[in-house]
Amino acid sequence: METLMHFLTVFSDPQLLLLVGLGTFAGVYVGAIPGLSVTMAVSILISFTFSWDVYPAISLMIGIYMGGVYGGSRTAILLNIPGAPSAIATALDGYPMAKRGEAGTAIGVTTVMSFIGGFIGIGVLALAAPFVSDFALKFQPRDYMLLAILGILLVGSLSQGSLVKGIFAGALGIAIGAVGRDPLTFAERFTFDFRLMEGGISFIAVMIGMFGVSEALLQLHHVDKDAVRQKITRIVPSLATVKKHLPLSVQTSTIGVTIGALPGTGGDIAALMAYDHAKRVTKNPDREFGDGAMEGLVAPETANNAAVGGAFIPMMTLGIPGDAVTAIMIGALFIHGLNPGPMLMIDQPDMFWFIVGCLVMANCFMLLFGLTGIKLFTKIVEMPRSVLIPLIMLLSIVGAFAVNNSITDVYWMLGFGVFGYFMRHYGYPLGPVILGVILSRLLDDNWRRAIISEREDLGNFFAGVFGSPLSTVLLIAVVLIFVSQTPVWAWGKSRIFAKKENT
């Protein structure tokens, strides 16, 4: 009974309801603006809320978090500019739908599926937090490294054409992510003795340039064409549509919760893995993936919102942040005299159930705000291209500058925009580049930790991989994905080559 009262605290207090609603509303629109990340918004809030009581402060932060994760899909669908890394996969099928005049349908589906994914993530947090966190604790550095390799191999599913081009794009992303000072030895990597490269390259600048600026440059080829009129006859998807995609949403939500519960991962990796899963299990999509497949919206949107609940699991049970936002929230709880970790759930269970209640309320507000204002939003893609192209460029410049208030990031963004334009012109996919940049640090750091923990002995490293059931399963998954994505002709050539060698 006492647990229920703590859970219902946010529902019974008008001030807390208002703060969750305001936070969610702000989060939706902050998430929709490239460069204005949820992490940035929550970190700024700490300086404004440190003198507040803990309940109002946490209510506002959770609202912004939940709304911001969803909000990134808006510009991904309408302008092909993901508002957040977790919306990269959404853009792959959302933008083709907008070009067909189906932006309203795409936004409606992403909103409802985000709502379903969010509730599944919150449900797992409420019912199975200790069990999932125990599973997450079993991941060693070598397992995170294998997980990163698994993610990089997803370039095969993100590339619509040649697998070789997809792997090249992913490798390029890893190289870009490695630019700067080595975090362990402080040696320069790929800086070419330029001081401005010592701090690395912001992946936000790369993402906005590759998607936003390259799209504006491509639109210059069609500047005289009339804009596609959007069909806004039905925004809320039918019950039949929801029912049809419910099994997939449950599967990808499970992926989202699991990946979200792994410290240092988050919704971006979860969304890409869910997209890859959808491509593998969907036998006969109405449209091809990358050409406006509905499953291509369902999978990443349920996964990245389910990852929100997953990210709170290690935070609340172990005091370990699941992602950047929960790391900031741990700091906020410390400021308010709380100590996140195992003792928090024992000494102050009211805080745990209050946070669960705030997440439920924020998820409901996300559905409300997500299904309103769509007609106004879709007017963006109906603008004449002579207006739309400068708008895309303006949003891209503001978004790149806003990350670090650095004009250097704007130059990087413009440079990668031109480079992305030529990549698209010659059929190279852009998604794997961003995926490589994001996973580069995860791969690098955990390879170092894994090899150092084994005293730099590769024999001990592989013995540890095959001695751990979890590591073995991940390694087998890496091998199977690589084999399944390698074209049949490659295996045929390898057999012919082997026969020639034998003769």
N, C-alpha and C positions, 0 to 999 in steps of 0.2 A: 504493500500500500504506500509506504514511504517512497519507494522507487518511482511509483506512478506519479506521486506529487512532484517530485523533482523533475520528471520528464515533462509534466504539464505546466511547469513554471512559466515558460515562454509563451504558452497559449493563453494564460490567464492574466498576464501583465500587459496592458496596452503600450507602455513605453518600450518594452522589449520587443513586442510585435512590430512596432513602428521602426525600431532600429534594424531588425532583421529585414523588413521590407525595403527600407531605404538602402541598406547594404546590398541586397540582391539586385535592386534596380540599378544602382551605381555600378555594380559588378558586371551586369550584362553589357552596359555601354562602355565601360573601361575595357572589358575583354574584347569588344568589337573594334577597338582602335588599335591598329598595329603599333607595337612599341610600348604601349601603356599596359604593362603586365599586372596581373593580380598580385604577384610578389611585391612589386613596387607599391601598389596601393595599400596593401596590408602593412608594409613596413612604415609607410608614412603615417598610417593611422596610430601606430604605437605612440608617436610623439604627441598626438592629440588626445589620446585616451588613457595615458598613464595615471592621470589623477582621477579617473572615473572609478566607479565600483567595477568589480570583475565581471559581473553578469552583463551589464550594458556593453562593455568593451568587447567581450567575446562574441556577443550577439551581432554586433556590427561587422566584425572581422569575418565571421562565418558566412554572413550574407554576401559579402563581397567575394569571398572565395567561391561559393557555390555559383553565384551569378557569372563570375568572370570565366570560369571553366566552360560554361555554356556559351557565353557571349562571343568567343572567338570564331564560332561557326558562321556568324552573320556575314562578316566581310569575306570569309572563305567562300561562301556560296555566291554572294552578289558580285564580288570584284576579283575573286581568285587570290585574295590577300589574306592568309590565315591570321586572325587576330592573336593567336597563341600557337605555340608548337603543337599542342594537342589537336589543333584543327587542320593540320596539314593533310591528313588522310581524308577529312571531310571535303576539302576542296577538290579532291580528285574526281568525285562524282557529283558534288553539289554544284560546282560552277558549270559543267555541261548541262545540267538541268536548267539553270538560270538562263543559259544561252538559248534554250528551247522555249523559254517563256514559262517555266515551271518553278520559279523561285519561291512562290508562296507555298507550293506543295512541299518543296525541299525544306524550307524553314519550319513548316508545321510538323513534318516527320521528325526532324532533328530535335524539336522541342519536346514532343511527346516521348520519344525514345530516350532523350536525356533525362527526363523525369523518371522513366522506368528504371534506367540504369542507376540513377541517384538513389532511388528507394532500395534497390537491391544492395547497393554498397552500404547504405545506412543500416539495413537489416542485418547484414553480416557483422558490421561493427557492434551492433547492440547484442547480438546473440552468440557470436563466435569469436569475439576479439581475442581472448586469451589463447584459443587454439590456433588461430591464424598467425598471431604474433610468435608463437612457439615454432611454427613452421618457418616463418621468415628468419628466425634466429639461426636456423640450421644452414643458411646460405653462408658459405665461406667466400673469401676473395676470388678463388678460382671459379666459383659458381657464378658470381657477378660477371666475371670475364667471359665465361661461356654464354651467359645471357646476352651480353653485348654482341658477341659474335653471332648469336642467333638472330638478334635484331638486324645486324648488318646484312645477313643473308636474305632478309626480307626484301632487299633491293630487287630480287627477281620477281617478286609479286607486285612491286610498285612500278616497275618498268613495263611499259606497254609493248615494247618492241624487243630489241636484242638484249639478251641476258648480259652479254659482254658490256654493252653500253651502261646497263644498270650497275654492274659491278664497278666499272670505271667511275661512275658518278658517286657511288658510295665511298670508294677509296679516296676520291678527290675531297669529299666531305671530311673524312678522317684526317687527311693532310691539313686541311684548313683549320680543323679543330686543334691540331697540334702546334699551330703557329704561336710563338711567344717564348717566354722563359719556362724552362722545365721546372715544375713545381717541387721536384725533389732535389735536383742538383743545381738549379738556377742557371743552367747553361741555355744558350740561345738555340732555338729550333726554327728553321725556315724563316729567319728574320732578314737574312741577306744584309746584315749590318745596318738596317734601318731602325732607328730608335722608336718610331711610331708603331712598329710591329712587335716590340718587346712585350707589350701588354696583351697580345693576342688580338683576335678579330671577333667582334661581337656576333654571336649566331643570330641575334635579332636583325642586325644589319644585313647579314647574308640572306636570311629568310625573306625579309621585305624586298630586297633587291631582286632576288631570284624570282619571286612570285609577282610582286607588285610592279616594279619598273619594267621587267621583261614583258608583262602583260600590256602595259601602256605602249611599249614599243611595237608589239605585235598588232595592237589596235590601230596603229598609224596606217597599216596596210588597208584598213577597212573604214577609214574615217568618213567616207562619203555614204556608207551604207546606213539604212534606217535602223534604229535600235529595235530590239525584239520586245514586243508588247507582252507583259506578264499576265498570266491568267490567275486571277485571285478569286475564283469562284468558290473554292473550298480550301480552307487553311487547316482546320483540324482533320487529321486523317481518319478515314472510316474505321469502324470497329473491325471490319474484315481485314483491312490492311494491317492493323495492329496485331490481330490474331495470327495472321500469316507470318509476321516477322517476330513474334514473341519467342519462339524457341531459339532463334539466332540471338535475340537480345539477351536472353538468360545466359547463353553460352559466353557471349562476349563480355557480359557484366562480370561473370566469374573470372575471366581473364583480367578485367580491369581491377577487381578487388585484390586479386593475388599479386599482380604487378605493383599496384598502389601500396601494398603492405610491405614491399621490399624497400628498405631505406635507400634514398638517393635515386629512385627511378621516377615514377610519376605517370601522369596521364598521357604524355606524348608517346612514350614507348608502348604503353597499354593500347592506345588507339591504333598505332601501326601494326601491332601484333594481332589485334582484333580484326583489322582490315584484311590482313593476310589470311586469318582463319576463315573469314567470310568467303574469300575467293576460293578457298579449298573445299568448303563444305557445300557451297551453293552450286547445285548441278545445272539448273536451267534458269538463270536470271532473265528477267524481261529484257534487259539491255546488258551489253558487255560492261564489265568493270572498267572504269575510266571514261565511260561514255554516258553516264547518268544512271547507273544501277542503284536501285533503292537500297539494296543490301550494303552498298558502299557508304551510305549515310548511317544506316542503323548500327553497324558494327562499331565504328570509331566513337560515335556519340554516346552509346550506352557504356562503352568501356571507359572513356575518359571521365564520365560523371560517376561511374561506380568506383573509380580510383580515388575519388575524394574520400569516401567512407573508408577505403583501404588505407589511405595515408594517415588517418587518425588512429589506426589500430596500434602501430608501434609507438606512436606519440603518447597515447593514453596508457598503454600497458607497460611500456619499457622506458619511456622518456627519450626515445630515439625518433627523430623526425622522418616522416615518410617522404616528404618532398620539401622544396624551399619554403612554401607557405607555412607548413606545419612547424618548420624550424623557427620561423618568426613567431608563431603562436606559442611555442615553448618559452621563448624569451618573454612574451607578454604575460604568461602565467607566472614566471619567476618574478617579474616586476610586481605582480599582485600578491606575492607571498605564497604561491603554490609551487609544488615540486612534482612535475609530471613524472610518472614512472609507476612501478608496481604498487607503491604505498598510496598513491593518489586514489586508486580504486578501492582501497581498504579504508583509508582515513577519511576521504572526502568523496564518497560515491555520488553525492549530489552533483558534483561538477561533471562527472562522466555522463550522467543521465540528462543534465541540463544541455550539454553539448549535443547529445543525440537529438533532443527536442528541437534545438536550434537548427540542426541540419534538416530535420523533417520539415520545419516551417519554411526554411530557405528554399527547399526543393519545391514546395507548393507555390511559393512566390515566383520562383523561376518559371514554372509552368504558366502562371498568370501573365507575367511580363513578357514571356517568350511568345505568347500567342496574340499579343497586342502590338500595335504599331507596325505590323508586317506590311500593310499596304503602303505606309509611308516609306518604309525601308526599301521596298522593291522599286520605288520611283527612281532610286539611284541608277539601276541598270537600264531604265527607260530614257535616261538623259541622252541627248545627242553626243556622239563621240567627241565632238569638239569641246564639250564641257566635261565629259567623263574622264578623258585622258589627263587633262590638267588636275582634276580632282584626285585621281589615283596618284599622280606624282606628288601632289601636296600632302596627302595622307602618308605617303611613303617617306617623304623628307621629315615631316613632323615626328612620325613614329621612330625613325632611325635616330634622330637627334635626342628624343625624349629619354632614351635609355640611360645615357651617361652625360647628357648635355654636351656632347662632343661633335664638332663639325667633322672630325675625322671619320666618325661612324657614317656620316652622310656621304662622304667620298667613297668609303667602302661599299655602301649600299648602291650608289650609282654605278660603280665599277662592276659589282656582281650582277647588277641589273642588265648591263650591256652583255656581260659574259653569259648570263642566263638566256638572253634573247638568242644568241648564236647557238647555245645548247639546244633550245627548243626548235630552232630552225633546222638543225641537223639531226633531230630525233633523239636527243639525249634527255632522259627524265630528270626533273629537278628534285622530286621528293627524296630520292636516295642521298643527294648531296646534303640536305638538311638533316636527314637521319644520321649520316656519317658524322656531321659536326656535333650533334647532340650526344652521340654514343662514344665519341672519341675519348673524352675525359674518363668516362666510366670504364672503358676498355683499358686505357693507359694506366690509370690509378690501380685498378684491381690486378692487372698483370704484375705490376711492381710489388704489390702487397703479397700476391700469391708466391712469386718467385723468391722474395725476401724471406717469407715464412718458411720456405723449404731450403733456406741457406744457399740459394742460387744453384741448386742441384736439380736439373731437369728430370733426372731419374726419380727423385723423391716427388717431384711435382706430378708426374704421370702416375706414379704409384698411389698418390693421394687421390687423383681423379678416378682411377679404377677401383680404389678402395672405398669410395663413398658412393652409395646408391644414388644420391641426388646428383652428384657430378657425373656419374655414368649415364644417367637418364638424359641429362642436358647434352652430353657429348654425342650420344646416339641421335638425339633430336637434330643437332647441328649436322651430323653426317647425312641423315635421312633427308633433311631439307636441301642440302647441297646436291645430293644425288637426284632428288625429284625435280630440281630446277635446272639440272644440266640437260641440254637438248639431246635427243636421241642420236642425232647425227654425230655428236661428239664422242659418244660411246662407240658408235660404229667405226669412226676413224681410229679410235684408240685400239680397237680389236684388229683392224687392218694393219696398223703399225706394228702391233705385237706379232702378227703372223709373219710380216716381212723380217722382223728381227730374228725370229726363230729359224727362218729359212736362210 
